Amino acid sequence: MQELDGENEYPEAGAESAPALPSIWYFVVADCIGFGIFFFVFMSERLSQAALFDKSSRQLDVRLGLSNTLILITSSWLVALATQATRQRNFQRARRLLPMALLVASGFAILKGIEYGTKISHGISPLTNPYFMFYFVLTGVHFLHYLVGMVVLTVLTIKVRGAEVGGISFQMWMESGGIYWHLVDLLWVFLFPMLYLLGTHS
């Protein structure tokens, strides 16, 4: 009799993954195009008001921006490992990794809340100047993406504990949820240097 690995509840299955839901790719493409337009407009405005944009950029805390970048990259890595685990039908491992990804990712909201609160307390708002208008709009739209992503990760964390995880439907949602979370990470990887690093920080 073959001895089963305690972490692999479905050892007879292969490691092939189910495809993600096609709609997620449509969303990713459309979202990237939308953000691409925002980025283009931002860079165009910066070229015409370079001194103002650089001076305003220096009022951001690069350490907070970098910390949030590392948080999202780490959580994205954990989600990727969890997705790989479910492909291999190692659901016990996925049950450990997804809560870890959620816990790490929650740090992003904490730091972003600190950053927003600090700016507002110093009288900085979207009406301060064009740079901060872009800052609040771009990071605000990204934060909405982040919140949706946190809901998605929470749902996956709950679902992976259920009996239906062995089905192809769950794997499709896992793949799609992972792709969405990687999009949240990718967008911030572009936002961080564009907003925080283009100015000359002393």
Number of C-alpha atoms within 10 A of each C-alpha: 3 4 6 11 10 10 13 17 15 15 15 9 12 10 14 11 17 17 14 18 17 10 9 16 14 10 12 15 10 12 14 14 12 11 17 14 12 15 17 11 12 19 15 12 15 17 10 10 13 16 12 14 22 19 14 19 22 17 13 19 12 17 10 17 23 16 14 23 20 17 20 26 20 17 24 25 17 22 27 22 18 27 26 20 19 26 22 18 25 22 24 17 17 26 19 13 22 24 20 18 25 20 14 18 23 17 15 21 14 11 15 17 12 12 16 15 13 13 15 11 10 8 10 17 15 14 11 11 14 16 23 19 14 18 21 17 14 19 18 14 11 18 18 12 17 23 14 15 21 19 13 19 23 15 14 22 21 13 16 20 13 12 8 12 17 18 10 14 14 18 23 17 20 32 23 22 24 25 21 23 22 20 19 23 25 16 18 22 18 14 20 18 15 16 24 23 17 15 20 10 14 4
